Amino acid sequence: MTHEMVPEYWRNKEMYLRPKGSVCKSCGEKYFPPRKICIKCGSKELELYDLPEKGKVISWTVVRYPSEEFKEYAPYILGLIELDDGVRIVAQIADIKLDEMRTGLRVRRIVRRAFEESDSGIIRYVYKFVPDFG
């Protein structure tokens, strides 16, 4: 990220730390990322809502050759998570060994360090998911 991108990150930090979805006021369809027009009914009356913090893994893969900023985490798990309201989201799954990973695993969202910008020293934080055994 260049110095010009630092303000963009802080302006959009809510999206990186506490993701929101949108829900159609007409038909109730939910979306992530948020949409301005409902694809189901065509309504333009959608409102933002806080996505649930918990869900289950419906698919996952291991990333062994990531981009430069994520090399220190490789290999890591990237999962497709169905949140408790049915919305699906892709995110890293942390704090679990590869041989413990499974479809159907209950997970919860947390905020963790993603990486440090080499040119600016800015540390980026993002949401990730961890096993939820409770």
WOKA-V248780 format. One record per residue. N is the residue number from 1. RES is the residue in three letters. SS is DSSP state (h for helix, s for strand, l for the rest). Layout:
{{N,RES,SS} {N,RES,SS}}
This chain:
{{1,MET,l} {2,THR,l} {3,HIS,h} {4,GLU,h} {5,MET,h} {6,VAL,h} {7,PRO,h} {8,GLU,h} {9,TYR,h} {10,TRP,h} {11,ARG,h} {12,ASN,l} {13,LYS,h} {14,GLU,h} {15,MET,h} {16,TYR,h} {17,LEU,h} {18,ARG,l} {19,PRO,l} {20,LYS,s} {21,GLY,s} {22,SER,s} {23,VAL,s} {24,CYS,s} {25,LYS,l} {26,SER,l} {27,CYS,l} {28,GLY,l} {29,GLU,l} {30,LYS,s} {31,TYR,s} {32,PHE,l} {33,PRO,l} {34,PRO,l} {35,ARG,l} {36,LYS,l} {37,ILE,l} {38,CYS,l} {39,ILE,l} {40,LYS,l} {41,CYS,l} {42,GLY,l} {43,SER,l} {44,LYS,l} {45,GLU,l} {46,LEU,s} {47,GLU,s} {48,LEU,s} {49,TYR,s} {50,ASP,s} {51,LEU,l} {52,PRO,l} {53,GLU,l} {54,LYS,s} {55,GLY,s} {56,LYS,s} {57,VAL,s} {58,ILE,s} {59,SER,s} {60,TRP,s} {61,THR,s} {62,VAL,s} {63,VAL,s} {64,ARG,l} {65,TYR,l} {66,PRO,l} {67,SER,l} {68,GLU,h} {69,GLU,h} {70,PHE,h} {71,LYS,h} {72,GLU,h} {73,TYR,h} {74,ALA,l} {75,PRO,l} {76,TYR,s} {77,ILE,s} {78,LEU,s} {79,GLY,s} {80,LEU,s} {81,ILE,s} {82,GLU,s} {83,LEU,s} {84,ASP,l} {85,ASP,l} {86,GLY,l} {87,VAL,l} {88,ARG,s} {89,ILE,s} {90,VAL,s} {91,ALA,s} {92,GLN,s} {93,ILE,s} {94,ALA,s} {95,ASP,l} {96,ILE,l} {97,LYS,l} {98,LEU,h} {99,ASP,h} {100,GLU,h} {101,MET,l} {102,ARG,l} {103,THR,l} {104,GLY,l} {105,LEU,l} {106,ARG,s} {107,VAL,s} {108,ARG,s} {109,ARG,s} {110,ILE,s} {111,VAL,s} {112,ARG,s} {113,ARG,s} {114,ALA,s} {115,PHE,s} {116,GLU,s} {117,GLU,l} {118,SER,l} {119,ASP,l} {120,SER,l} {121,GLY,l} {122,ILE,l} {123,ILE,s} {124,ARG,s} {125,TYR,s} {126,VAL,s} {127,TYR,s} {128,LYS,s} {129,PHE,s} {130,VAL,s} {131,PRO,s} {132,ASP,l} {133,PHE,l} {134,GLY,l}}
